Amino acid sequence: MSGYALVAEGLHTYYGKSHILHGISLKVGEGKITTILGRNGAGKSTTLRSLVGLTPAREGKITVFGTETTKLPPYAIAEMGVGFVPEGRKIFANLTVEENLKVPVDRPGKWTIQTVYELFPRLQERRNNKGRQLSGGEQEMLSIARALLLNPKILILDEPSQGLAPLIVREVFRIITQMRAEGMSVLLVEQNVRMSLEVADWVYVLNDGEIAYSGTAADLQADEALLQSLAGVSAEKWEI
């Protein structure tokens, strides 16, 4: 990987007195998909929250496209071109699809309400429906679409396939790979190991708040024994 969209060095993050991340260091290549795997409670979501400023690290350094963001608030990090799709979607249940899409501040670029409708035709069909009336898959599409309206240079997603039917999971991953094809950098935390390794360029495996493995997704996918020992799962188990 020639250049990096995001670099984290030695992150230590706490919830109160609980020490969650123990010196996490990782890099997200420009125009690449990087995925973070690990058992429940390994620190995956906390890592993402630290990177976007929602749970700031007490120690360490984060840079986004060469600019340090370690102490910046979340809105300032977003303004630098970092889009975040949180676990659980976090859409506005009482707003319509279109009203949800009008929440982000307009940033110049390809992604507008019309272009996200072209990417997600189902959202256009449901544009007058309230968020609470959408299926889980539609809510995930809306969450991704809302992040795209910031016209980010790097898109960070936390468990985008959680609770979704297999066909919808494939659609979500198709969108993720399309983002890479358009030059966007993607950082992905995902429970669906097989699909993650199929689309990712680079993978990190977390264990108890530390990096247990770093390497190409293809190498880890090819080593079933290593994958099971690191992530506690079988890649084959997740085939859909």
Stockholm file with secondary structure:
# STOCKHOLM 1.0

chainA/1-240         MSGYALVAEGLHTYYGKSHILHGISLKVGEGKITTILGRNGAGKSTTLRSLVGLTPAREGKITVFGTETTKLPPYAIAEMGVGFVPEGRKIFANLTVEENLKVPVDRPGKWTIQTVYELFPRLQERRNNKGRQLSGGEQEMLSIARALLLNPKILILDEPSQGLAPLIVREVFRIITQMRAEGMSVLLVEQNVRMSLEVADWVYVLNDGEIAYSGTAADLQADEALLQSLAGVSAEKWEI
#=GR chainA/1-240 SS CCCEEEEEEEEEEEETTEEEEEEEEEEEETTCEEEEEECTTSSHHHHHHHHTTSSCCSEEEEEETTEECTTCCHHHHHHTTEEEECTTCCCCTTSBHHHHHTSSCCCSSSCCHHHHHHHCHHHHHTTTSBGGGSCHHHHHHHHHHHHHTTCCSEEEEESTTTTCCHHHHHHHHHHHHHHHHTTCEEEEECSCHHHHHHHCSEEEEEETTEEEEEEEHHHHHHCHHHHHHHHSSCTGGGCC
#=GC SS_cons         CCCEEEEEEEEEEEETTEEEEEEEEEEEETTCEEEEEECTTSSHHHHHHHHTTSSCCSEEEEEETTEECTTCCHHHHHHTTEEEECTTCCCCTTSBHHHHHTSSCCCSSSCCHHHHHHHCHHHHHTTTSBGGGSCHHHHHHHHHHHHHTTCCSEEEEESTTTTCCHHHHHHHHHHHHHHHHTTCEEEEECSCHHHHHHHCSEEEEEETTEEEEEEEHHHHHHCHHHHHHHHSSCTGGGCC
//
